Amino acid sequence: MVAAEQDEDMAMQVNRVRHVLAVASGKGGVGKSLVSAMAAVELAREGLRVGVLDADITGPSIPRLFGVTARPESSMAGIVPPQTPLGIKIISMNLFLDDAGQAVIWRGPLLTSAIKQFWTDVSWGDLDMIIVDLPPGTADVPLTVFQSLPIDGILMVTTPQELAGMIVEKAAGLAQQMHKKVLGVVENMALAQCPHCGEQFELFGPSHAQELAQHIGAPLLARLPIDSTVTQQADMGHVEDVHMPAFAPVVEALKAYVAEESADASPSTPCPACSGESKDYRSL
């Protein structure tokens, strides 16, 4: 127990993570992992240092998307996450399993403990952002993430169906109760393109994403199309090769938020040490 606490203390000392973004939905199968991966890839292409924490302990897919199979290593500073070719650091339960198809049959306390360890025991180092890929639902794991990690922004992922929107509202309600800022809504599988004439159509019916975004008080950032090429590249673990123009507004929103938060964190006036002034703070 003492050794574990020492590892945690060491990891927390070396970690410098400026922003922690959660990708949520409440609904399964809407593409949260793809949005998480694409956000990490695009930010890394912009020169930001990024990590992805796969919080879906029982259904992890982040390693498969990136084609990462290397097991995390141990060091004096904590668990060292493997990196992708773009330098994205990845931590996921699947990287600790001997067989990627092995089921993780855990109850709530073990799931929440694993999430906390992914944050405290991992040597993330100096990162601009960690993206947390959340599992479906509003129970143990999402609640633990919101309570235990310094989440400062959330992307909500939905699909055109009203059912998906209804469940996303529940996840947004959890975020509101936890006082977490929803940066925007991303609608996945919004459009399909005819392979013969090129015409786009709404495969799953009319979109309700704008109504959802207005209802939860967040902007609709993007409507992502169904693209078989993206699916094939993701299945092969080549998500870093994906280029999706429709995702650009999401990246711009994240970059703006990072810049805004960094500016807010900066002191409005230079400190005496930086300006060359002298002041005795012992009287304050």
C-alpha positions in Angstrom: 0.0 0.0 0.0 2.8 2.4 0.9 4.6 1.6 -2.4 1.4 2.3 -4.4 1.0 5.6 -2.6 4.6 6.5 -3.4 4.1 5.7 -7.1 1.0 7.9 -7.1 2.9 10.8 -5.5 5.8 10.5 -8.0 3.4 10.4 -11.0 1.5 13.4 -9.8 4.8 15.3 -9.3 6.0 14.8 -12.8 2.6 15.3 -14.5 1.8 18.8 -16.0 -1.6 18.5 -17.8 -3.1 21.8 -18.8 -6.6 20.7 -19.9 -8.7 17.6 -19.5 -11.5 17.1 -22.0 -14.2 14.4 -21.6 -16.1 13.0 -24.6 -19.5 11.9 -23.5 -22.9 10.9 -24.7 -24.7 8.6 -22.3 -25.7 6.6 -25.4 -23.6 3.7 -26.6 -22.7 3.2 -30.3 -22.7 6.9 -31.3 -19.0 7.1 -32.0 -17.5 8.7 -28.8 -14.3 6.8 -29.3 -13.9 7.9 -32.9 -14.5 11.5 -31.9 -12.0 11.2 -29.0 -9.4 9.7 -31.4 -10.0 12.3 -34.1 -9.8 15.2 -31.6 -6.5 13.8 -30.3 -5.1 13.3 -33.9 -6.1 16.7 -35.1 -4.7 18.5 -32.0 -1.5 16.5 -32.3 -1.2 17.6 -36.0 -1.5 21.2 -34.7 1.5 20.6 -32.5 -0.2 20.1 -29.2 0.9 17.4 -26.8 -2.0 15.1 -26.3 -2.9 11.9 -24.4 -6.0 9.7 -24.5 -7.4 8.1 -21.3 -9.8 5.3 -22.3 -12.3 5.3 -19.5 -14.4 2.6 -21.1 -12.9 -0.2 -18.9 -15.3 -3.0 -20.0 -15.5 -2.0 -23.7 -12.2 -0.2 -24.6 -11.6 0.6 -28.3 -9.0 3.3 -28.3 -6.0 1.0 -28.7 -7.6 -0.7 -31.7 -8.3 2.7 -33.4 -4.6 3.7 -33.0 -3.2 0.3 -33.7 -1.4 0.4 -30.3 -0.6 -3.0 -28.8 2.5 -2.3 -26.7 2.0 -2.8 -23.0 2.5 0.1 -20.6 5.9 0.0 -18.9 6.8 0.7 -15.2 9.2 3.3 -14.1 10.1 5.2 -11.0 7.8 7.9 -12.1 4.8 5.6 -12.5 3.2 3.7 -15.4 4.6 4.9 -18.8 1.9 4.9 -21.5 2.8 3.8 -25.0 2.8 6.4 -27.8 1.4 6.5 -31.3 3.5 7.6 -34.3 2.2 11.2 -33.8 3.3 11.1 -30.1 -0.2 10.6 -28.6 0.0 8.9 -25.2 -2.5 6.1 -24.7 -3.7 4.3 -21.6 -6.5 1.7 -21.7 -7.4 -1.5 -19.9 -7.0 -3.5 -23.1 -3.2 -2.7 -23.0 -3.0 -4.6 -19.7 -4.7 -7.7 -21.0 -3.0 -10.8 -22.4 -5.8 -11.2 -24.9 -7.5 -8.1 -26.4 -10.8 -10.1 -26.6 -10.8 -11.0 -22.9 -13.8 -9.7 -21.0 -13.3 -7.5 -18.0 -16.0 -8.6 -15.5 -15.8 -6.1 -12.7 -18.3 -4.4 -10.4 -18.4 -0.7 -9.8 -15.7 -0.3 -7.1 -13.1 -1.9 -9.3 -14.0 0.2 -12.3 -13.8 3.4 -10.4 -10.5 2.4 -8.8 -9.0 1.7 -12.3 -10.1 5.1 -13.5 -8.5 6.9 -10.6 -5.3 4.9 -11.1 -5.2 5.8 -14.8 -5.1 9.4 -13.7 -2.9 9.3 -10.6 -0.5 6.4 -11.3 0.3 7.1 -15.0 3.3 9.2 -15.9 1.6 11.5 -18.4 4.4 14.0 -18.3 3.9 17.5 -19.8 0.7 17.6 -21.9 -1.5 20.3 -23.3 -4.6 18.0 -23.1 -5.8 14.6 -22.0 -8.9 13.4 -23.8 -11.1 11.1 -21.7 -13.2 8.7 -23.7 -16.2 8.0 -21.5 -18.4 4.8 -21.5 -22.2 5.0 -22.0 -24.4 5.9 -19.1 -24.4 8.3 -16.2 -23.4 5.9 -13.4 -20.2 4.9 -11.7 -17.5 5.6 -14.3 -18.7 8.9 -15.7 -19.4 10.1 -12.2 -16.0 9.1 -11.0 -14.4 10.9 -13.9 -16.3 14.1 -13.2 -15.5 13.9 -9.5 -11.9 12.7 -9.6 -10.4 14.3 -12.7 -10.1 18.0 -13.3 -12.4 18.0 -16.3 -12.6 21.5 -17.8 -14.6 20.8 -20.9 -16.9 18.2 -22.4 -17.9 17.3 -26.0 -21.3 15.7 -26.3 -21.7 13.1 -29.2 -25.1 12.3 -30.6 -26.7 10.8 -33.7 -29.7 12.0 -35.7 -32.3 9.8 -33.9 -34.5 11.5 -31.2 -33.7 8.5 -28.9 -30.0 9.4 -28.9 -30.8 13.0 -28.3 -32.9 12.1 -25.3 -30.1 10.1 -23.7 -27.5 12.8 -24.5 -29.7 15.2 -22.5 -29.3 12.9 -19.5 -25.5 13.1 -19.8 -25.6 16.8 -20.3 -27.8 17.0 -17.1 -25.0 15.1 -15.2 -22.4 17.5 -16.5 -24.5 20.5 -15.4 -25.0 19.0 -11.9 -21.2 18.5 -11.7 -20.7 22.1 -12.9 -18.7 21.0 -16.0 -18.7 23.1 -19.2 -20.1 21.6 -22.3 -18.1 23.0 -25.2 -20.3 21.7 -27.9 -22.3 18.9 -29.6 -21.0 16.7 -32.4 -23.5 14.8 -34.5 -22.1 11.6 -35.9 -23.5 9.5 -38.8 -25.4 12.6 -39.8 -25.1 12.2 -43.6 -24.4 9.5 -46.2 -23.3 10.0 -49.8 -24.6 8.1 -52.7 -21.6 6.3 -54.3 -23.1 6.8 -57.8 -24.4 10.4 -58.0 -22.6 11.9 -55.0 -25.8 13.3 -53.5 -25.9 13.5 -49.7 -28.9 12.3 -47.8 -29.9 11.8 -44.1 -29.8 8.0 -43.7 -31.2 8.0 -40.2 -33.8 10.7 -40.9 -34.0 14.4 -40.1 -31.4 15.8 -37.7 -32.4 16.9 -34.2 -28.9 17.9 -33.2 -29.5 21.7 -33.4 -32.6 21.4 -31.2 -30.5 19.3 -28.7 -27.7 21.8 -28.7 -30.1 24.7 -28.0 -31.7 22.7 -25.3 -28.5 22.0 -23.4 -27.1 25.5 -24.1 -24.1 24.5 -26.2 -23.2 25.1 -29.9 -23.6 22.4 -32.6 -20.0 22.1 -33.7 -20.1 19.6 -36.5 -22.3 17.0 -38.4 -20.0 14.1 -39.3 -20.9 12.0 -42.4 -20.8 8.2 -42.7 -17.6 7.4 -44.5 -16.6 3.8 -45.2 -13.0 4.9 -45.8 -12.8 6.2 -42.2 -14.3 3.0 -41.0 -11.8 0.9 -42.8 -8.8 2.9 -41.6 -10.1 2.8 -38.0 -10.6 -0.9 -38.1 -7.0 -1.3 -39.3 -5.7 0.9 -36.5 -4.8 3.7 -38.8 -7.0 6.5 -37.4 -4.0 8.8 -37.6 -4.2 8.6 -41.3 -7.9 9.8 -41.3 -8.6 13.2 -42.8 -12.1 14.4 -42.2 -12.8 18.0 -43.3 -16.2 18.0 -41.4 -14.3 17.7 -38.1 -12.4 21.0 -38.6 -14.9 23.1 -36.6 -14.4 20.8 -33.6 -10.7 21.3 -33.7 -11.1 25.1 -34.0 -13.4 25.1 -31.0 -11.0 23.1 -28.9 -8.0 25.3 -29.9 -10.0 28.4 -29.1 -11.0 27.0 -25.7 -7.4 26.1 -24.9 -6.3 29.6 -25.8 -9.1 31.2 -23.9 -8.4 29.2 -20.8 -4.7 29.9 -21.0 -5.3 33.6 -21.3 -7.7 33.5 -18.3 -5.0 31.7 -16.3 -2.4 34.4 -17.0 -2.0 37.2 -14.5 -3.5 40.5 -15.7 -0.4 42.4 -14.4 3.2 41.1 -14.3 4.5 40.0 -10.9 7.2 42.2 -9.2 9.8 39.5 -9.8 9.2 39.5 -13.5 9.0 43.3 -13.8 12.1 43.9 -11.7 10.1 45.6 -9.0 10.7 44.8 -5.3 8.0 44.2 -2.8 7.8 42.6 0.6 5.0 40.0 0.6 5.4 39.2 4.2 3.0 41.9 5.2 0.2 40.6 3.0 
